[in-house]
Amino acid sequence: MPARADDTSWHLQLSGEWSAPGGWVQVRENDIQGTRLHLSDDLDVNDMQTIRLQAWKSFSDGGELHLGFATHQLQGRSSTDVPVYFNGTTVAPGRLDTATHFQDFIAFDASYWHRLVDVGRGGSLYGSVGATYVMLNFVVHGTLAAGSVGNELKEDFYVQELPVPIFGLHLRYPLGGQLRFTADASWGRLPWVNSFRTEGGEVKTAQTHWEAVLGLEYTLSPRWKLAGYVFHRYYAQDESSHEDGNQISLATNGGGLGVTYQF
């Protein structure tokens, strides 16, 4: 959320978000195919909480450096009438809970923004290039079935993670007085590549990230601002090797509130 072109101070924004997640996770271990678990229908994960910290600094040439950190929580309490297979472990019919806490799902990003054109009276359109890095350890809880080959009910996707290049467009437009409209769209894709890790042979990974965010920003004072926004975000990771076959697809729709301090 850029500042004026002649403002070279730092801006720090802390936000809280709530969203409704959709998608699924599936984890294979050797010849034991994982059960495809849908977040809402199978795991009863109906909301995701996020804490987001963003910092940015404007430069006199119209460029900006943006840094971000986010941590997410996915929790659900469900049950299953049939055995579930996850990471080579068999979960007996009964309780099946998702317990992916804030420390299990962390994302970092960095990007450089450059003002492309002026829009209307006082608005600006920016283009950006950067990268994001996600550390996900998906965790479930349940009762191990008798004779289960494995005993681990988590999948550390972050072990095969690589930075993903991200490209974006960002509109900032004053609405008069202390109010400003913000719109952001970004997309990133990592095609099938060697992760440079070995787990039962070469591990290949592919990832996709994209988001669209619409918001309003209200200036309280020269140093403080409030922001409210709605968003759609999508994250997918696919890992494949002789030993593993792990996939997650996560789409979220929600909103957030943030406070910004300029220093």
Protein Blocks (a to p, Z undefined) as FASTA:
>chain_A
ZZdfklcbdcddddddddddeddddddehjlccddddfklmnopabdcddddddddddfk
opacdddddddddddddddfbdcdeehiacdehdddddddfkloccddddddddfbdchj
hiacddddddddddddddddddddehiablcdcdcfklmgccdddddddddddebhjbcc
dddddddddddddehiaeeiaaddddddddddddddddfbfkbccddddddddddddddd
fkbccddddddddddddddddZZ
